[in-house]
Amino acid sequence: MKCTLEIELESDAAFSQGGGVSGLVDAEVQHDADGLPTISGRALKGLLVNECANILFVMPGERQMWEQAALRLFGARGELQDQPGALWVGDASMPPDLVYAIRQQVRAGKL
């Protein structure tokens, strides 16, 4: 099953790669092949895992069932696990029609 997650930014945002170099820019913004800002699937999945953990932390009573469901969904922590989770998260990028419109503006010399 394929699902789509839409993200609406309500303020300015800069999504970084997490590989800053001392003395240089403190947050390198990720870009796609067209030079447009993007969020990697890994970063996005990390945000989802973190928010799930926050929700589980405040759940009252028995939460073992939900913790097991989260483990099946996201998998165990670490990159080299033999059993990844059921959820695969791709990169978040701009909608194709917006990318096309931006390309047209760039070609026309308007951007």
DRENDO-351693 format. One line per field, with one value per atom (N, C-alpha, C): residue number from 0; atom name; x, y, z. Coordinates in nm, 2 decimals. Layout:
i [NUM  ...]
at [CA  ...]
X [X  ...]
Y [Y  ...]
Z [Z  ...]
//
This chain:
i [0  0  0  1  1  1  2  2  2  3  3  3  4  4  4  5  5  5  6  6  6  7  7  7  8  8  8  9  9  9  10  10  10  11  11  11  12  12  12  13  13  13  14  14  14  15  15  15  16  16  16  17  17  17  18  18  18  19  19  19  20  20  20  21  21  21  22  22  22  23  23  23  24  24  24  25  25  25  26  26  26  27  27  27  28  28  28  29  29  29  30  30  30  31  31  31  32  32  32  33  33  33  34  34  34  35  35  35  36  36  36  37  37  37  38  38  38  39  39  39  40  40  40  41  41  41  42  42  42  43  43  43  44  44  44  45  45  45  46  46  46  47  47  47  48  48  48  49  49  49  50  50  50  51  51  51  52  52  52  53  53  53  54  54  54  55  55  55  56  56  56  57  57  57  58  58  58  59  59  59  60  60  60  61  61  61  62  62  62  63  63  63  64  64  64  65  65  65  66  66  66  67  67  67  68  68  68  69  69  69  70  70  70  71  71  71  72  72  72  73  73  73  74  74  74  75  75  75  76  76  76  77  77  77  78  78  78  79  79  79  80  80  80  81  81  81  82  82  82  83  83  83  84  84  84  85  85  85  86  86  86  87  87  87  88  88  88  89  89  89  90  90  90  91  91  91  92  92  92  93  93  93  94  94  94  95  95  95  96  96  96  97  97  97  98  98  98  99  99  99  100  100  100  101  101  101  102  102  102  103  103  103  104  104  104  105  105  105  106  106  106  107  107  107  108  108  108  109  109  109  110  110  110]
at [N  CA  C  N  CA  C  N  CA  C  N  CA  C  N  CA  C  N  CA  C  N  CA  C  N  CA  C  N  CA  C  N  CA  C  N  CA  C  N  CA  C  N  CA  C  N  CA  C  N  CA  C  N  CA  C  N  CA  C  N  CA  C  N  CA  C  N  CA  C  N  CA  C  N  CA  C  N  CA  C  N  CA  C  N  CA  C  N  CA  C  N  CA  C  N  CA  C  N  CA  C  N  CA  C  N  CA  C  N  CA  C  N  CA  C  N  CA  C  N  CA  C  N  CA  C  N  CA  C  N  CA  C  N  CA  C  N  CA  C  N  CA  C  N  CA  C  N  CA  C  N  CA  C  N  CA  C  N  CA  C  N  CA  C  N  CA  C  N  CA  C  N  CA  C  N  CA  C  N  CA  C  N  CA  C  N  CA  C  N  CA  C  N  CA  C  N  CA  C  N  CA  C  N  CA  C  N  CA  C  N  CA  C  N  CA  C  N  CA  C  N  CA  C  N  CA  C  N  CA  C  N  CA  C  N  CA  C  N  CA  C  N  CA  C  N  CA  C  N  CA  C  N  CA  C  N  CA  C  N  CA  C  N  CA  C  N  CA  C  N  CA  C  N  CA  C  N  CA  C  N  CA  C  N  CA  C  N  CA  C  N  CA  C  N  CA  C  N  CA  C  N  CA  C  N  CA  C  N  CA  C  N  CA  C  N  CA  C  N  CA  C  N  CA  C  N  CA  C  N  CA  C  N  CA  C  N  CA  C  N  CA  C  N  CA  C  N  CA  C  N  CA  C  N  CA  C  N  CA  C  N  CA  C  N  CA  C  N  CA  C  N  CA  C  N  CA  C  N  CA  C  N  CA  C  N  CA  C]
X [0.08  0.00  0.09  0.06  0.14  0.05  0.11  0.04  0.12  0.06  0.12  0.11  0.21  0.21  0.24  0.14  0.16  0.21  0.31  0.37  0.34  0.28  0.26  0.34  0.43  0.51  0.44  0.42  0.35  0.45  0.58  0.68  0.81  0.90  1.03  1.09  1.15  1.22  1.34  1.45  1.56  1.60  1.59  1.61  1.76  1.84  1.98  2.01  2.14  2.19  2.25  2.28  2.34  2.48  2.55  2.69  2.77  2.74  2.80  2.95  3.02  3.17  3.20  3.28  3.32  3.37  3.31  3.35  3.28  3.20  3.12  2.97  2.89  2.75  2.70  2.62  2.58  2.47  2.40  2.29  2.29  2.35  2.35  2.21  2.14  2.01  2.02  1.93  1.93  1.86  1.91  1.85  1.83  1.73  1.72  1.80  1.79  1.87  1.84  1.72  1.69  1.73  1.80  1.84  1.73  1.62  1.50  1.52  1.47  1.48  1.40  1.46  1.40  1.43  1.35  1.38  1.41  1.52  1.55  1.45  1.43  1.34  1.39  1.52  1.58  1.55  1.56  1.53  1.38  1.30  1.15  1.11  1.17  1.13  1.18  1.30  1.34  1.25  1.19  1.09  0.97  0.92  0.81  0.83  0.95  0.99  0.99  1.05  1.06  0.92  0.83  0.70  0.62  0.64  0.58  0.62  0.75  0.81  0.75  0.73  0.67  0.53  0.45  0.31  0.31  0.40  0.40  0.44  0.53  0.57  0.46  0.37  0.26  0.13  0.14  0.02  0.00  -0.12  -0.14  -0.15  -0.13  -0.15  -0.06  -0.12  -0.04  -0.02  0.11  0.14  0.23  0.25  0.34  0.29  0.16  0.10  0.14  0.13  0.15  0.30  0.39  0.53  0.57  0.51  0.54  0.49  0.38  0.33  0.43  0.48  0.57  0.70  0.74  0.86  0.84  0.73  0.70  0.69  0.64  0.62  0.75  0.83  0.96  1.08  1.08  1.19  1.28  1.38  1.47  1.56  1.61  1.70  1.83  1.90  2.03  2.01  2.12  2.11  2.14  2.20  2.24  2.15  2.03  1.94  1.89  1.88  1.84  1.69  1.61  1.47  1.42  1.42  1.37  1.22  1.17  1.03  0.95  0.82  0.73  0.72  0.75  0.73  0.86  0.84  0.95  0.91  1.00  0.98  1.07  1.02  1.10  1.12  1.20  1.23  1.11  1.10  0.99  1.04  0.97  1.00  0.88  0.90  0.79  0.71  0.58  0.49  0.54  0.53  0.58  0.53  0.40  0.35  0.42  0.46  0.53  0.67  0.74  0.87  0.87  0.78  0.77  0.75  0.66  0.64  0.77  0.85  0.97  1.07  1.08  1.17  1.14  1.01  0.97  1.01  0.99  1.03  1.18  1.26  1.41  1.45  1.39  1.42  1.38  1.28  1.24  1.32  1.41  1.49  1.42  1.31  1.23  1.27  1.35  1.40  1.55]
Y [-0.12  0.00  0.12  0.22  0.34  0.46  0.53  0.65  0.77  0.89  1.01  1.10  1.16  1.25  1.39  1.48  1.62  1.70  1.78  1.87  2.01  2.09  2.23  2.31  2.39  2.47  2.60  2.63  2.75  2.86  2.83  2.94  2.90  2.98  2.95  2.83  2.75  2.63  2.60  2.54  2.49  2.36  2.26  2.12  2.08  2.05  2.03  1.88  1.86  1.72  1.67  1.75  1.70  1.68  1.73  1.71  1.84  1.93  2.06  2.05  2.15  2.16  2.28  2.26  2.37  2.49  2.61  2.73  2.77  2.68  2.71  2.72  2.71  2.72  2.62  2.66  2.57  2.48  2.50  2.41  2.41  2.30  2.29  2.23  2.31  2.27  2.17  2.06  1.96  2.01  1.97  2.00  1.88  1.88  1.77  1.80  1.72  1.74  1.87  1.93  2.06  2.18  2.15  2.26  2.31  2.23  2.27  2.20  2.27  2.21  2.08  1.99  1.86  1.81  1.71  1.65  1.50  1.45  1.31  1.22  1.10  1.00  0.96  0.95  0.91  1.02  1.14  1.25  1.25  1.24  1.24  1.12  1.00  0.88  0.90  0.96  1.00  1.09  1.19  1.27  1.20  1.11  1.02  0.93  0.87  0.78  0.86  0.97  1.06  1.10  1.14  1.18  1.06  0.94  0.82  0.79  0.80  0.78  0.88  1.00  1.10  1.06  1.01  0.97  0.85  0.75  0.63  0.67  0.77  0.80  0.85  0.93  0.99  0.90  0.78  0.69  0.64  0.64  0.58  0.43  0.37  0.22  0.14  0.02  -0.07  -0.02  -0.01  0.04  -0.06  -0.17  -0.27  -0.31  -0.33  -0.36  -0.25  -0.13  -0.02  0.00  -0.04  -0.03  -0.14  -0.26  -0.37  -0.33  -0.26  -0.21  -0.11  -0.02  0.08  0.01  -0.10  -0.17  -0.24  -0.30  -0.36  -0.25  -0.14  -0.03  0.03  0.07  0.14  0.06  -0.06  -0.15  -0.11  -0.18  -0.16  -0.04  0.03  0.14  0.08  0.16  0.13  0.09  0.12  0.11  -0.04  -0.12  -0.25  -0.36  -0.33  -0.43  -0.53  -0.65  -0.76  -0.75  -0.69  -0.69  -0.54  -0.48  -0.34  -0.34  -0.22  -0.20  -0.21  -0.22  -0.23  -0.10  0.01  0.15  0.19  0.22  0.28  0.43  0.52  0.66  0.71  0.77  0.83  0.98  1.04  1.18  1.26  1.37  1.47  1.58  1.60  1.70  1.78  1.88  1.96  1.88  1.92  1.85  1.87  1.77  1.78  1.90  1.94  2.06  2.19  2.20  2.32  2.31  2.20  2.19  2.23  2.18  2.22  2.37  2.43  2.58  2.65  2.60  2.67  2.66  2.54  2.52  2.61  2.63  2.72  2.86  2.90  3.04  3.06  2.96  2.96  2.97  2.89  2.89  3.03  3.09  3.22  3.34  3.30  3.41  3.49  3.44  3.52  3.48  3.38  3.34  3.33]
Z [0.00  0.00  0.00  -0.08  -0.09  -0.04  0.05  0.11  0.08  0.09  0.07  0.19  0.24  0.35  0.30  0.33  0.29  0.40  0.38  0.48  0.44  0.53  0.50  0.60  0.55  0.64  0.68  0.80  0.85  0.88  0.86  0.88  0.80  0.79  0.72  0.78  0.70  0.75  0.67  0.73  0.66  0.72  0.63  0.67  0.64  0.73  0.71  0.70  0.65  0.63  0.76  0.85  0.98  0.97  0.87  0.85  0.85  0.94  0.94  0.97  0.92  0.93  1.02  1.12  1.21  1.14  1.17  1.11  0.99  0.93  0.81  0.84  0.74  0.76  0.87  0.96  1.07  1.03  0.92  0.87  0.72  0.66  0.52  0.47  0.39  0.35  0.24  0.25  0.15  0.02  -0.09  -0.22  -0.31  -0.40  -0.49  -0.62  -0.72  -0.84  -0.91  -0.89  -0.95  -0.86  -0.75  -0.66  -0.57  -0.56  -0.48  -0.34  -0.23  -0.10  -0.09  -0.01  0.01  0.15  0.20  0.32  0.29  0.34  0.31  0.38  0.32  0.38  0.52  0.53  0.66  0.77  0.73  0.83  0.86  0.76  0.78  0.87  0.84  0.92  1.07  1.08  1.22  1.30  1.23  1.29  1.33  1.24  1.27  1.39  1.40  1.51  1.64  1.63  1.75  1.81  1.71  1.76  1.81  1.75  1.80  1.94  1.96  2.10  2.20  2.16  2.25  2.29  2.19  2.21  2.30  2.28  2.36  2.50  2.52  2.65  2.74  2.68  2.76  2.77  2.71  2.71  2.85  2.90  3.03  3.02  3.13  3.15  3.06  3.02  2.93  2.80  2.76  2.63  2.55  2.61  2.55  2.41  2.39  2.26  2.15  2.20  2.10  2.08  2.18  2.16  2.06  2.06  1.97  1.83  1.82  1.69  1.63  1.71  1.67  1.62  1.69  1.65  1.51  1.49  1.36  1.25  1.28  1.19  1.15  1.25  1.22  1.22  1.28  1.30  1.42  1.44  1.56  1.52  1.62  1.60  1.54  1.46  1.40  1.25  1.18  1.03  0.99  1.07  1.02  1.08  1.11  1.16  1.05  1.09  0.99  0.96  1.05  1.02  1.02  0.91  0.90  0.93  0.96  0.98  0.85  0.87  0.76  0.68  0.75  0.69  0.61  0.49  0.41  0.38  0.41  0.39  0.28  0.18  0.07  0.10  0.01  0.03  0.01  0.08  0.07  -0.02  -0.13  -0.22  -0.27  -0.35  -0.39  -0.50  -0.51  -0.61  -0.75  -0.83  -0.97  -1.05  -1.03  -1.10  -1.06  -0.93  -0.88  -0.93  -0.93  -0.99  -1.13  -1.21  -1.35  -1.37  -1.29  -1.30  -1.27  -1.17  -1.13  -1.24  -1.30  -1.42  -1.53  -1.56  -1.67  -1.63  -1.51  -1.47  -1.48  -1.45  -1.46  -1.60  -1.69  -1.83  -1.90  -1.85  -1.90  -1.84  -1.75  -1.69  -1.59  -1.54  -1.44  -1.30  -1.28  -1.14  -1.15]
//
